[in-house]
């Protein structure tokens, strides 16, 4: 009999203990409202929504207090931002947040749990605010309401939810829980589609762009703009990085039709409006800022020159080695060297005609042609009935021309060009002083005198990614490649020509 009594007593204790532990946590809240004073206190169980304040009456919430009860130790902490006062100190467990008798509006609130409650429960909440209505749900200490907009908080909904359980509310991630000057959007965008450029490790599969910020002022974001409450606060301004070459692994289209591209800028990944990038490029006159190069597998370019301007070739090679801070260009005097990556030869294509060009470089083949009918000459030509003067007699200009061509062998494309009227083409992102600017109808090569910091950074980027094509075979390609630059550019957009005036077949 005693054993039975002990058994029943043990069962009673188990039921008692587990019954207490199974008891739902409760949440109590109360609001002080303009004209109404303190509302009646309300209490709800976990997974039930506690609603305090007013909706549709245009009345400000001036103060609020909350408490929890149940078997789990801990409580609730909350902090209010108040008109004229800013953020108050956090209070907890029935203390008053806000003000009483001062006719000041609450504008923002943060709510979080304390003690053991934090390991078992989350607290979700959302605000109804002046002008904007219901905002999005947030949780566990994040701000809800408005900041810096002088808008009253009118109503609050709060719910205790056991971690891992089904939410009793619909959390719409497209709605902003806290509108501020830095985070002004009420509704966020969603990603409709994604274009992946490179999901692997081969740097040649990235898309390369220049930032074009001359007439723009874009932000650089941690996520596509307006897709979350942190994605409309730029980490930095893209305008400060104008003309910088970046690479991208993907782009997204948002629900409003806008496009954002995921770029790597100086080693850090950002999202930027796709319109900030050098998309407007029409082959064959321009491709992406980074193209094929003449590197061998060790990251060097061994060149041989039989040009009459070999002294200027060597000066250009030395200059690039200096600005890159390492020996990239290595000269060989052996015309048959098996390790040769670039062979530089003089040709004469005639001073007139649609195939006239200054120099012609085939980076992935390892060939560079120097048109001595123009290089080293001061030539007058009539183009479309207009007299033009092309003066390339200066040795400094010739050296700069080789700096330009060696830039192509390093993987750099043209940074821009002008048309016959002198207007800058749409795809351009630099200016005429840039050595990597393309030659144009005016024949004004003399203005291209500056190897920009962006040019140097782009060349260093290729090296940092170890994007060495290792495809050059000058001895082989020299017997198979036509020296008519315009035709070859059409046939292979990775070949670079500095053409005085393109043929009509190229659409100019």
C-alpha positions in Angstrom: 0.0 0.0 0.0 2.8 2.3 0.9 4.4 1.6 -2.4 1.2 2.5 -4.3 1.0 5.8 -2.3 4.6 6.6 -3.2 4.0 5.8 -6.8 0.9 8.1 -7.0 2.8 10.8 -5.2 5.7 10.5 -7.7 3.3 10.7 -10.6 1.6 13.7 -9.1 5.0 15.5 -8.8 5.8 14.7 -12.4 2.5 16.0 -13.6 2.9 19.1 -11.4 6.4 19.8 -12.6 5.7 19.2 -16.3 2.4 21.0 -16.0 4.2 24.1 -14.8 6.9 23.9 -17.4 4.2 23.4 -20.1 2.4 26.5 -19.0 2.4 29.2 -21.8 4.4 32.3 -21.4 2.2 35.4 -21.2 2.8 39.0 -22.4 1.2 42.1 -20.9 1.2 45.6 -22.3 -0.4 49.0 -21.9 -0.2 52.3 -23.8 -0.7 55.9 -22.8 -2.4 57.6 -25.8 -3.0 61.3 -26.6 -6.4 62.5 -25.2 -7.2 59.0 -23.9 -4.5 58.5 -21.1 -3.6 55.0 -20.1 -5.5 52.3 -21.9 -6.7 49.2 -20.2 -3.9 46.7 -19.7 -4.0 43.7 -22.0 -2.5 40.2 -21.5 -2.1 37.5 -24.2 -0.4 34.0 -24.3 2.5 33.2 -26.5 1.7 33.0 -30.2 -1.1 35.6 -29.7 -0.8 39.1 -30.9 -0.8 41.9 -28.2 -2.2 45.1 -29.7 -1.9 48.4 -27.9 -2.6 52.0 -29.1 -5.1 53.2 -31.7 -5.6 52.8 -35.5 -7.2 55.4 -37.7 -7.7 58.1 -35.0 -4.6 60.1 -35.6 -3.5 59.9 -32.0 0.0 59.7 -30.8 1.3 57.0 -28.5 3.1 58.8 -25.7 4.2 56.0 -23.4 4.1 52.2 -23.1 5.0 49.4 -20.7 5.3 45.6 -21.0 5.9 42.6 -18.8 6.1 38.8 -19.2 5.2 35.9 -16.9 5.7 32.2 -17.0 7.9 29.4 -15.9 11.0 30.5 -17.7 13.2 33.1 -16.0 13.8 36.3 -17.7 11.8 39.3 -18.8 11.3 42.0 -21.5 13.3 45.1 -22.2 12.2 48.0 -24.3 13.5 51.4 -25.4 11.7 54.4 -26.9 12.8 57.2 -29.1 10.7 60.2 -28.2 10.1 63.6 -29.8 12.6 66.2 -28.7 14.4 63.7 -26.4 15.7 61.1 -28.9 16.5 57.6 -27.5 15.8 57.1 -23.8 17.6 54.5 -21.7 16.1 51.0 -22.0 13.6 50.0 -19.3 12.1 46.6 -18.4 9.3 44.6 -16.8 6.5 47.1 -16.3 8.6 50.3 -16.2 7.4 53.2 -18.4 9.1 54.0 -21.7 8.2 57.3 -23.2 6.7 60.3 -21.4 3.5 61.0 -19.4 2.0 64.5 -19.3 4.4 66.1 -21.7 2.4 65.7 -25.0 5.4 64.2 -26.7 5.0 61.5 -29.3 6.9 58.2 -29.4 8.5 57.7 -32.8 10.4 54.4 -32.5 10.7 51.4 -30.2 13.1 48.5 -29.7 11.9 45.4 -27.8 14.0 42.4 -26.7 13.8 39.6 -24.2 16.1 39.0 -21.3 17.4 36.1 -19.3 16.6 32.5 -20.2 13.7 33.7 -22.4 16.2 34.8 -25.0 17.2 31.1 -25.6 13.7 29.8 -25.9 11.6 32.7 -27.5 11.7 35.5 -30.0 9.7 38.6 -29.7 8.2 40.0 -33.0 6.7 43.4 -33.3 5.5 46.0 -35.8 4.4 49.7 -35.7 1.5 51.6 -37.2 2.9 55.1 -37.8 1.6 58.4 -39.1 1.4 58.7 -42.9 2.9 55.3 -43.6 0.5 53.0 -41.8 1.6 49.5 -40.8 5.3 48.8 -41.3 7.0 45.5 -41.6 7.6 43.0 -38.7 10.9 43.0 -37.0 12.2 41.2 -33.9 14.6 41.0 -30.9 15.9 44.5 -30.4 15.7 46.0 -33.9 14.1 49.4 -34.3 10.4 49.7 -35.3 8.8 53.0 -36.4 10.4 56.0 -37.9 13.7 57.9 -37.3 14.3 61.5 -38.2 10.9 62.0 -39.9 8.9 63.5 -37.0 6.1 61.0 -37.4 4.0 59.7 -34.5 3.9 56.1 -33.5 0.1 55.2 -33.2 -0.2 51.5 -32.6 2.0 48.5 -31.7 1.5 44.8 -32.3 3.7 42.3 -30.3 3.9 38.5 -30.2 6.0 36.0 -28.2 7.0 33.1 -30.4 8.8 29.9 -29.3 12.0 29.5 -31.3 11.5 26.9 -34.1 7.7 27.0 -34.0 5.4 28.2 -36.8 4.9 31.9 -36.8 1.4 33.1 -36.1 2.0 36.1 -38.3 2.9 36.7 -41.9 6.3 38.3 -42.0 6.5 40.2 -45.3 10.2 40.8 -45.9 9.4 43.3 -48.6 8.1 45.8 -46.0 10.5 48.0 -44.1 10.1 47.8 -40.3 11.8 51.2 -39.6 11.7 54.1 -42.0 14.5 56.7 -41.6 16.3 59.3 -43.6 19.0 56.8 -44.5 16.4 54.0 -45.0 13.5 55.8 -46.6 11.7 53.0 -48.4 8.5 51.6 -47.1 8.4 48.6 -49.4 11.5 46.6 -50.6 12.1 45.1 -54.0 12.4 41.4 -54.6 14.9 39.6 -56.9 13.1 38.3 -60.1 16.1 36.8 -61.9 19.8 36.3 -61.6 22.5 36.1 -64.3 25.6 34.3 -63.2 28.8 35.3 -65.0 31.3 33.2 -63.0 30.5 30.5 -60.5 34.0 29.0 -60.6 37.6 30.2 -60.1 38.8 31.1 -63.6 39.1 34.9 -63.6 38.6 34.9 -67.4 34.9 34.1 -66.8 34.2 37.3 -64.9 32.7 40.2 -66.6 34.9 43.3 -66.5 33.6 46.9 -66.4 34.7 50.4 -65.7 32.7 52.5 -63.3 31.2 55.5 -65.2 30.3 58.2 -62.7 31.0 61.4 -64.6 27.2 62.3 -64.6 26.1 59.9 -61.8 26.4 59.5 -58.1 25.8 55.8 -57.3 26.1 54.1 -54.0 27.9 50.8 -53.3 25.7 48.5 -51.3 26.0 45.3 -49.3 22.9 43.9 -51.1 21.0 44.9 -54.3 19.5 48.3 -53.5 16.1 48.4 -51.8 15.9 44.6 -51.2 16.3 44.8 -47.4 16.5 47.3 -44.5 20.3 47.4 -44.9 20.4 47.6 -48.7 19.5 51.2 -49.1 22.4 52.5 -47.0 25.5 52.7 -49.2 28.8 51.6 -47.8 30.6 54.1 -49.9 30.1 56.3 -53.0 30.9 54.9 -56.4 31.7 58.4 -57.7 34.9 58.3 -55.7 35.9 55.3 -57.8 35.2 56.8 -61.2 37.0 55.0 -64.1 38.1 52.2 -61.9 38.1 48.7 -63.5 36.0 46.2 -61.6 34.9 42.6 -62.2 31.5 41.0 -61.7 30.3 37.5 -61.0 26.6 38.0 -61.3 23.8 40.5 -61.9 20.1 40.6 -60.7 16.9 42.0 -62.0 14.5 43.4 -59.4 10.8 43.4 -59.2 10.7 47.1 -60.4 12.8 46.2 -63.5 16.0 47.8 -62.2 19.3 45.8 -62.5 22.2 45.6 -60.0 25.5 44.0 -60.6 27.7 42.3 -58.0 31.2 43.8 -58.4 34.6 43.3 -56.8 36.2 46.7 -56.2 39.7 46.7 -54.9 39.2 43.3 -53.3 35.8 44.0 -51.7 32.4 42.9 -53.1 29.6 45.4 -53.5 26.3 45.7 -55.4 26.0 48.7 -57.8 23.3 49.9 -60.2 24.2 48.3 -63.5 23.8 51.7 -65.2 27.0 52.8 -63.4 29.0 50.3 -65.5 30.5 50.6 -69.0 27.9 48.5 -70.7 27.4 50.7 -73.8 30.2 49.2 -75.9 29.8 48.2 -79.5 32.3 45.7 -81.0 34.5 45.8 -82.9 35.6 49.3 -81.6 35.4 48.4 -77.9 34.9 45.4 -75.7 35.1 45.1 -72.0 38.0 46.9 -70.3 39.9 43.7 -69.8 40.7 41.5 -72.9 43.0 38.7 -73.9 46.7 39.3 -73.1 50.2 38.1 -74.2 51.4 36.8 -70.8 53.2 33.6 -70.5 52.4 31.2 -67.7 54.9 32.9 -65.4 53.4 36.3 -65.7 56.0 37.8 -68.1 56.0 39.0 -71.7 59.1 38.3 -73.7 59.3 40.6 -76.7 61.4 40.8 -79.8 61.5 43.9 -82.0 63.0 44.5 -85.4 61.2 47.8 -85.8 63.2 50.9 -86.7 61.7 52.4 -83.5 63.1 49.7 -81.2 64.6 52.3 -78.9 61.0 53.6 -78.3 59.8 50.1 -77.8 62.4 49.5 -75.1 61.5 52.8 -73.4 57.8 51.8 -73.3 58.6 48.4 -71.9 60.8 50.0 -69.2 58.1 52.5 -68.3 55.5 49.7 -67.8 58.0 47.7 -65.7 58.5 50.8 -63.5 54.8 51.6 -62.9 53.9 47.9 -62.3 56.8 47.6 -59.8 58.1 44.4 -61.3 59.7 43.1 -64.4 56.9 42.1 -66.8 58.5 42.9 -70.2 61.7 41.1 -71.0 63.6 41.8 -74.2 65.1 39.1 -76.3 67.4 39.7 -79.3 66.8 36.2 -80.7 64.3 36.5 -83.5 63.6 32.7 -83.2 63.3 32.5 -79.4 60.9 29.8 -78.5 59.8 31.7 -75.4 58.9 34.8 -77.3 55.5 36.2 -76.5 55.3 39.4 -78.7 57.0 40.1 -82.0 57.1 43.7 -83.2 57.5 44.3 -86.9 57.4 47.3 -89.3 54.9 47.2 -92.2 53.7 49.6 -94.8 50.0 49.6 -95.6 49.9 52.9 -97.4 49.1 56.4 -96.0 45.6 56.5 -97.5 42.7 54.1 -97.9 40.2 52.5 -95.5 42.8 50.1 -94.1 45.2 52.8 -92.8 46.3 52.3 -89.2 49.1 53.4 -86.9 49.8 50.2 -85.0 48.0 46.8 -84.8 48.3 44.5 -81.8 47.1 40.9 -81.6 47.5 40.2 -77.8 46.6 36.5 -77.8 48.7 35.8 -80.9 51.7 37.9 -79.8 52.0 40.1 -82.9 52.4 43.9 -83.1 52.6 45.7 -86.4 54.0 49.3 -86.8 52.8 51.1 -89.9 55.8 53.2 -90.9 53.8 54.9 -93.6 52.3 56.9 -90.7 54.4 56.3 -87.6 57.4 58.7 -87.8 55.6 60.8 -90.5 53.8 64.1 -90.8 51.1 63.2 -93.4 48.2 65.2 -94.9 45.2 63.1 -95.9 41.7 64.0 -97.2 38.9 62.1 -95.5 35.3 62.5 -96.7 36.4 65.6 -98.6 38.0 67.1 -95.5 41.8 67.7 -95.2 43.3 66.0 -92.2 46.8 66.2 -90.8 48.4 63.2 -89.0 51.6 64.1 -87.3 53.4 61.2 -85.7 57.0 62.3 -86.2 57.7 63.0 -82.5 59.7 60.3 -80.8 57.8 61.0 -77.6 54.5 60.4 -79.4 55.9 57.2 -80.8 57.1 56.0 -77.4 53.6 56.8 -76.0 52.1 54.8 -78.9 54.1 51.8 -77.8 53.1 52.3 -74.2 49.5 52.1 -75.5 50.1 49.0 -77.6 52.0 47.3 -74.7 48.9 48.1 -72.6 46.9 45.8 -75.0 49.4 43.0 -74.5 48.9 43.4 -70.8 45.1 42.8 -71.3 43.9 46.4 -71.4 41.3 47.5 -73.9 40.6 51.0 -75.1 39.1 53.4 -72.6 37.2 55.5 -75.1 37.2 57.2 -78.5 35.8 60.1 -80.4 34.0 60.3 -83.7 34.6 62.5 -86.8 32.9 65.4 -85.1 35.0 65.1 -82.0 32.1 63.8 -79.9 33.0 61.2 -77.4 31.5 57.8 -78.2 28.8 56.5 -75.8 30.8 53.6 -74.4 33.8 55.7 -73.4 34.6 56.0 -69.7 37.9 58.0 -69.7 39.1 61.0 -71.7 41.5 61.9 -74.6 44.5 62.5 -72.3 44.4 58.7 -71.4 47.2 56.8 -73.2 44.7 53.9 -73.6 42.2 56.1 -75.4 41.6 54.8 -79.0 42.9 56.7 -82.0 40.1 58.5 -83.8 39.1 60.3 -86.9 40.9 63.5 -85.9 44.2 61.7 -85.8 45.0 63.4 -82.6 47.4 61.0 -80.9 49.4 63.8 -79.3 46.8 64.4 -76.7 47.2 60.8 -75.3 50.0 61.4 -72.9 48.9 60.1 -69.5 49.0 56.5 -68.3 46.3 56.9 -65.7 46.2 55.4 -62.2 43.2 53.5 -63.4 45.1 52.0 -66.3 47.9 50.9 -64.0 45.4 49.5 -61.5 43.7 47.5 -64.3 47.0 46.0 -65.4 47.8 45.1 -61.8 44.3 43.6 -61.4 45.0 41.2 -64.3 48.2 40.2 -62.5 46.6 39.8 -59.1 44.1 37.4 -60.6 46.9 35.6 -62.4 44.9 35.8 -65.6 47.7 34.7 -67.9 46.4 33.5 -71.3 49.7 31.9 -72.4 48.4 31.6 -76.0 51.0 33.5 -78.0 52.9 31.9 -80.9 54.4 34.8 -82.9 56.4 32.5 -85.2 53.3 30.6 -86.2 50.7 33.4 -86.3 53.1 35.7 -88.3 52.6 33.4 -91.3 48.8 33.2 -90.9 47.7 36.7 -89.9 46.8 39.4 -92.5 48.1 42.8 -91.7 44.9 44.5 -92.8 43.8 45.6 -89.3 40.2 46.5 -90.1 39.4 43.1 -91.5 41.0 41.3 -88.6 39.2 43.4 -86.0 35.9 42.4 -87.5 36.9 38.7 -87.5 38.3 38.7 -84.0 37.2 41.3 -81.5 40.1 40.4 -79.2 42.5 41.9 -81.6 43.3 45.6 -81.1 43.9 48.1 -83.8 44.6 51.8 -83.5 42.9 52.8 -86.7 43.0 56.3 -88.1 39.6 56.1 -89.7 37.6 52.8 -89.9 36.1 51.6 -93.1 32.4 52.1 -93.9 31.9 48.4 -93.5 32.3 48.8 -89.8 29.3 51.0 -89.5 31.0 54.3 -88.8 
